[in-house]
C-alpha cells in the first residue's frame, strides 16, 4: 500500500480569533496506523483546508469574525509544508470553506459573516493571485435565532464535472447551484431549492454518477436527497431522512446536537454523516451510514457506529477507500477507522494521534 500524508488544521471556536496550528502526519493505507510528522504553529484559525488536484499545494481559509483571508502552502517531500502566499479579501469575514477548481486555476472560498463566495485566481505555481468574481447570497428568511444574522454560505462543493458549484446556505435554508466558468472563474446562479425552516444546510456530497446530491442539515440533524441535472444545474428535492428523532431534538437546548460532515463512499453505495452531541451510553458520538438505492438514489437504511471520541467535525475516506479518517475535535484526537466496503460497516479504530482542537483535514 502507498504512503498517504494527512494535513490537519486546528480551529478555535470560542472567540474565532486564535492562531492555530497545522499538523502533518503519515498514514499507512495497509494498517491504518497514524504517525505525527510535524506541527506548524501560529498560523490561521483553520476553519477549512483543501488541496489542489495536482497534490502540490494546500489551501486554508481563515475563520475570524471580522476579517477574511486565505493562504497557500507548498507540499514538500515526506509530508512537510512550506508557507507560500496569503491573500486578504476586502469585505470578507468568517471563512467557512474552500475548494479548488478541477483545472487548479481557482480557489473558491465561502465567508459566512459577509454572506459571500469568492473566486480567487491562482498563479502557475499554485500561489494566490486575486479575486476575480464573487457571489453574494440573497437575503432569506430566518426561522431560528441563530439564523438572524443574515445569509451564510457554509460550503462550496464542485460537481463531478467541475462546471457547477453547490452552495448550502445554513442561515436561509437554501441550497444553491452556481455555474462555474473554468476559464474565467465567473459564477452564475442557476437554481436554488429550500429545506424546511431551521434545518440549517451545512454540507453536501455528490454521487459518482453526478445525478444525486445528499445534503446534511446541521441543526435539523437530517439528510436530504436531491436529483441534480448536470446539463442545466437544476436541483429537485426528492426525500429527507431524520438521523436524530425530531421529538428528541425539540427537548434539547439550541445547538446541543449538531450534524457536521457528509461524504459518499467511493463506490457510491453508502452515504456517511457525522453527528456531534448525540451520545450513546459510552459517551461517544456517532457516524451514520446510510444505504443508497443504486437505481434511484433514495436512502433506504440508516445505521450508526461510534466515532471513537467526541465531536467528529470532519470525516473523509482515505485515498484507498479502506479507512474512514475522523477528526474528533473535543477529544483532541485524529483517528482512522477500518471501513468494510461490502457492508458499509465501521470496524473499529486502527490508528490515532493527538491533534488539539482539530477541525479540518485533507490527504495527499
C-alpha positions in Angstrom: 0.0 0.0 0.0 1.2 3.5 -0.8 2.0 6.1 1.9 -0.5 8.8 2.5 0.1 12.2 4.2 -2.6 13.9 6.1 -2.7 17.6 7.0 -4.8 18.6 10.0 -5.9 22.1 10.9 -6.8 23.4 14.3 -9.9 25.6 14.8 -10.7 27.8 17.9 -14.4 28.3 18.1 -15.0 30.3 21.3 -13.7 33.7 20.0 -12.7 32.6 16.5 -9.6 34.8 16.8 -6.7 32.5 17.9 -3.7 31.5 15.8 -3.9 27.7 15.5 -1.5 25.0 14.2 -1.3 22.8 11.1 -0.2 19.3 11.8 1.2 16.8 9.3 1.0 13.1 9.7 1.9 9.8 7.9 -1.0 7.4 7.3 -0.3 3.7 6.4 -3.0 2.5 4.0 -2.2 -1.1 4.9 -2.6 -1.0 8.6 -4.4 2.3 9.3 -1.7 3.4 11.6 -1.1 7.2 12.0 2.2 8.8 12.9 2.7 12.6 13.6 5.4 14.3 11.5 5.5 18.0 12.4 3.4 20.9 13.7 3.4 24.3 12.2 2.2 26.7 15.0 1.0 30.3 15.0 -0.9 30.1 11.7 -4.5 30.9 10.9 -7.7 29.8 12.6 -8.3 26.9 10.3 -12.0 26.6 9.6 -11.2 24.5 6.5 -8.3 23.3 4.4 -8.1 21.7 1.0 -5.5 20.8 -1.6 -5.2 21.2 -5.4 -5.7 18.2 -7.7 -2.0 18.0 -8.6 -1.2 17.4 -4.9 1.4 20.2 -4.8 -0.4 22.9 -2.8 -2.5 23.1 0.3 -5.0 26.0 0.8 -6.6 27.3 4.0 -9.4 29.7 4.8 -9.1 31.8 8.0 -12.1 31.8 10.3 -12.3 35.1 12.1 -15.4 37.1 12.6 -14.2 40.5 11.3 -11.7 39.7 8.5 -11.2 37.5 5.5 -8.1 35.7 4.5 -6.9 32.7 2.5 -3.4 31.2 2.4 -1.5 28.7 0.4 1.3 26.3 1.3 3.5 24.1 -0.9 3.5 20.4 -0.1 7.1 19.3 0.4 8.7 15.8 0.3 7.9 13.5 3.2 4.7 15.3 4.1 6.1 18.6 5.1 4.7 22.1 4.4 6.1 25.5 3.4 4.2 28.7 3.6 3.7 30.1 0.1 1.3 33.0 -0.2 -1.6 34.9 1.5 -4.5 36.9 0.2 -6.6 39.3 2.3 -10.1 39.7 0.7 -11.6 43.1 1.3 -15.1 42.9 2.8 -14.8 39.2 3.6 -15.3 37.8 7.2 -15.5 34.4 8.9 -14.2 31.9 6.4 -16.0 28.7 6.4 -15.0 26.6 3.5 -12.8 26.4 0.4 -12.4 24.2 -2.8 -10.1 24.2 -5.8 -11.4 24.1 -9.4 -10.8 20.9 -11.4 -8.2 22.7 -13.5 -6.3 24.0 -10.5 -6.7 27.6 -11.7 -9.1 28.9 -9.0 -9.6 28.7 -5.3 -13.2 29.2 -4.2 -13.8 30.4 -0.6 -17.1 30.9 1.3 -17.3 33.5 4.1 -20.3 33.4 6.5 -20.3 36.9 8.1 -20.1 38.6 4.7 -22.6 36.2 3.1 -20.3 35.8 0.0 -18.5 33.2 -2.1 -15.3 34.5 -3.7 -13.4 33.0 -6.7 -9.6 33.7 -6.5 -7.3 33.1 -9.4 -4.1 31.0 -8.9 -0.7 31.5 -10.5 1.1 28.8 -12.3 2.9 27.7 -9.2 -0.4 27.5 -7.3 0.1 30.7 -5.3 -2.8 33.0 -4.7 -3.3 35.9 -7.2 -6.5 38.0 -6.9 -10.3 37.9 -6.5 -11.9 37.5 -10.0 -15.6 37.1 -9.1 -18.0 36.9 -6.1 -21.5 35.6 -5.4 -23.3 37.2 -2.5 -26.2 35.1 -1.2 -29.5 36.9 -1.3 -31.3 37.7 1.9 -33.7 35.0 3.0 -35.9 34.1 5.9 -34.6 33.3 9.4 -36.6 30.6 11.3 -34.5 30.3 14.4 -32.4 32.9 16.3 -29.1 31.5 15.1 -30.1 32.4 11.5 -31.0 36.1 12.1 -27.5 37.5 11.3 -28.2 37.1 7.5 -27.2 34.6 4.8 -24.2 32.4 5.5 -22.8 30.1 2.7 -21.3 27.2 4.6 -19.6 25.2 1.9 -18.5 25.4 -1.8 -18.6 22.0 -3.5 -17.9 21.3 -7.1 -20.0 18.8 -9.0 -18.1 15.9 -10.7 -17.7 17.9 -14.0 -16.3 20.9 -12.2 -18.8 23.1 -14.1 -21.1 23.7 -11.2 -20.7 24.8 -7.6 -23.2 23.6 -5.0 -23.5 26.0 -2.1 -25.6 25.3 1.1 -26.7 28.5 3.0 -27.0 27.5 6.6 -29.0 30.6 7.6 -31.5 30.9 4.8 -32.2 27.2 4.5 -31.3 27.3 0.8 -29.2 25.1 -1.5 -27.8 27.0 -4.5 -26.5 25.7 -7.8 -24.0 28.1 -9.5 -22.5 27.5 -12.9 -18.7 28.0 -12.9 -16.6 29.1 -15.9 -13.3 27.2 -15.8 -11.6 29.8 -18.0 -12.6 33.0 -16.1 -13.8 31.9 -12.6 -17.2 33.6 -13.2 -20.0 32.2 -11.0 -23.7 32.5 -12.1 -26.7 31.4 -10.1 -28.7 28.7 -11.9 -31.1 27.4 -9.3 -31.9 27.1 -5.7 -34.1 25.0 -3.5 -35.2 25.3 0.1 -35.3 22.9 3.0 -37.6 23.0 6.0 -37.2 26.1 8.1 -34.5 25.9 10.8 -32.8 22.8 9.4 -29.6 24.6 8.5 -28.0 23.3 5.3 -24.3 22.6 6.1 -22.5 20.3 3.7 -23.2 18.2 0.6 -21.9 15.0 -1.0 -22.4 14.3 -4.7 -22.8 10.8 -6.1 -20.2 9.5 -8.6 -22.9 9.4 -11.2 -23.2 13.2 -10.8 -27.0 12.7 -10.7 -27.7 12.8 -7.0 -26.9 15.2 -4.2 -27.1 14.4 -0.5 -27.4 17.4 1.9 -26.6 17.3 5.6 -28.5 19.8 7.7 -26.7 20.9 10.8 -29.4 22.0 13.2 -32.1 19.6 11.9 -29.7 16.6 12.1 -31.1 15.3 8.8 -30.1 14.3 5.3 -32.0 15.4 2.2 -31.7 13.7 -1.2 -32.0 15.7 -4.4 -31.8 14.9 -8.1 -29.3 17.0 -10.0 -29.3 17.9 -13.7 -25.7 18.5 -14.7 -26.7 19.9 -18.0 -28.8 22.8 -16.6 -27.8 22.9 -12.9 -31.4 22.3 -11.7 -31.9 20.7 -8.3 -35.0 18.8 -7.4 -35.9 17.8 -3.8 -36.9 14.1 -3.5 -36.5 12.8 0.0 -35.5 13.6 3.6 -34.4 11.4 6.5 -34.1 12.4 10.1 -30.9 10.9 11.7 -32.0 12.0 15.2 -35.7 11.8 16.2 -37.2 15.3 15.8 -39.1 14.8 19.1 -35.7 14.3 20.8 -34.2 17.5 19.2 -37.2 19.6 20.4 -36.3 18.8 24.0 -32.6 19.8 23.7 -31.0 23.2 24.1 -30.1 25.0 20.9 -27.0 23.6 19.2 -26.7 20.8 21.7 -27.0 18.2 18.9 -25.5 19.2 15.5 -24.6 17.3 12.3 -21.2 18.1 10.9 -19.9 16.3 7.8 -21.2 14.2 5.0 -19.3 12.0 2.5 -20.1 9.3 0.0 -18.3 6.0 -0.3 -16.0 5.7 -3.4 -18.4 3.1 -4.9 -21.4 5.3 -4.4 -23.3 2.7 -2.3 -23.3 4.5 1.1 -23.6 8.0 2.5 -21.8 8.7 5.8 -22.6 11.5 8.1 -21.2 12.6 11.5 -23.1 13.8 14.5 -21.9 15.9 17.4 -23.6 15.9 20.8 -25.9 12.8 20.4 -24.1 10.4 22.6 -24.5 6.7 23.2 -24.2 5.1 26.6 -20.4 5.2 26.4 -20.3 9.0 25.6 -19.0 8.6 22.1 -20.5 10.5 19.2 -21.8 8.7 16.1 -21.1 8.2 12.4 -24.3 7.4 10.4 -24.1 5.0 7.5 -27.0 5.3 5.0 -27.5 2.8 2.3 -28.4 4.1 -1.1 -30.8 2.5 -3.6 -28.4 2.1 -6.5 -31.2 2.5 -9.1 -33.0 5.7 -8.0 -30.6 7.2 -5.3 -33.1 7.1 -2.4 -31.9 6.4 1.1 -33.2 3.0 2.3 -31.4 2.1 5.5 -29.7 4.0 8.4 -27.2 2.5 10.8 -24.8 4.2 13.2 -21.4 3.5 14.6 -19.0 5.0 17.2 -16.6 7.7 16.0 -14.3 6.7 18.8 -14.5 10.1 20.5 -16.3 13.4 20.9 -17.3 16.0 18.2 -16.4 14.4 14.8 -16.3 17.7 13.0 -14.7 16.4 9.7 -14.7 12.9 8.2 -13.5 11.6 4.9 -12.2 8.4 3.3 -8.5 7.7 2.9 -7.4 7.6 -0.7 -7.6 3.8 -0.9 -11.2 3.9 0.5 -10.3 1.3 3.1 -10.5 3.6 6.1 -12.6 6.5 7.3 -10.5 9.3 8.8 -12.1 11.2 11.6 -11.2 14.4 13.4 -12.6 14.2 16.9 -12.3 17.9 17.9 -13.3 17.8 21.6 -11.3 14.6 22.2 -8.2 16.3 20.8 -7.6 13.2 18.6 -7.4 12.3 15.0 -8.3 8.6 14.3 -8.6 6.1 11.5 -11.4 3.6 11.4 -11.4 0.5 9.2 -14.3 0.5 6.7 -15.9 -2.6 5.1 -16.9 -1.6 1.6 -19.1 -4.6 1.2 -21.4 -3.8 4.1 -20.6 -0.2 4.9 -19.8 -1.1 8.5 -17.1 0.8 10.5 -15.0 -1.9 12.2 -13.1 -0.1 14.9 -10.1 2.3 15.3 -6.8 1.3 13.8 -4.7 4.4 14.5 -4.9 7.6 16.5 -2.7 10.7 17.1 -3.1 13.7 19.4 -4.4 16.8 17.5 -5.6 19.7 19.6 -8.8 21.3 18.5 -8.5 19.6 15.2 -11.4 20.6 12.9 -10.4 20.1 9.2 -8.0 17.9 7.2 -7.1 16.7 3.8 -5.0 13.9 2.3 -2.2 13.6 -0.3 
